[in-house]
Amino acid sequence: MRRTVAAIAGDFGPAYMRRQTAAEEPPTELWEALASRGFLGVNLPERYGGGGLGMSALAAVAEEISAAGCSLLLIVVSPAIVGSILVRHGTEEQREQWLPGIAAGTTRVAFAITEPDAGSNSHDIATKATREGNGYRLKGTKYFISGHDEAENVLVVANSGAAAEGGRSRLSLFVVPTKTEGLTATRIPVEIQSPEKQFTLFFDDVFVEADRLIGEEGSGLKQEAVGYRLSALGKDRG
């Protein structure tokens, strides 16, 4: 697997990344070349189109991409963090809806947790999710969100209400379409030279259906911690 990934990424190399950076375009051709061979979903369960090899295999893929002088930022987010969360906490319907596309590389999902006044400290998240009818209204701001321009959806961590007296806020996770009404994105200028971009996301009373809530309402802290832990340690086998 490492030899094949290295050969694919080696056909692109640093020169390709420099061209994409100069053109301000994502490394789409590299993504598609790896996706066509099934390497972007090696960590996900086979029953959803993945390789069933766990996070260690995906980490190996990422290492070989980097060794070839390339980068795919969304590989850390879409199949790693979001994929792991969906496998562990999504309903069967949600897994069937999103995991095959993530495994195939045809569906990209960004991850929105960091905020201007909280960073990635989950306990200080201010973006609110309020119940309304058959769904939720999201209002707030996310900061330094990677790959929003490439993704069809973004997994959003939101504060869905106060916990018991003296406790911390209850967080929930929602899969939000990037083109949904009320969600706007502003690019953040950064010093690093990379084809992948960073954004501030503004949620202005964005409505999402209840079936886009991942797991139980209020259990998002545990769920996003699972995604971070598995993507960092590379120990999950799907």
Sequence and secondary structure as in RCSB ss.txt:
>XXXX:A:sequence
MRRTVAAIAGDFGPAYMRRQTAAEEPPTELWEALASRGFLGVNLPERYGGGGLGMSALAAVAEEISAAGCSLLLI
VVSPAIVGSILVRHGTEEQREQWLPGIAAGTTRVAFAITEPDAGSNSHDIATKATREGNGYRLKGTKYFISGHDE
AENVLVVANSGAAAEGGRSRLSLFVVPTKTEGLTATRIPVEIQSPEKQFTLFFDDVFVEADRLIGEEGSGLKQEA
VGYRLSALGKDRG
>XXXX:A:secstr
 HHHHHHHHHTTHHHHHHHHHHHT   HHHHHHHHTTTGGGTTS GGGTS    HHHHHHHHHHHHHTT   THH
IIIIIIIHHHHHHHS HHHHHHHHHHHHHTS  EEEE  BTTTBT GGG   EEEEETTEEEEEEEEEEEETTTT
 SEEEEEEE    STT    EEEEEEETT TTEEEEEE  SS  SS EEEEEEEEEEEEGGGEESSTTBHHHHHH
HHHHHHHH     
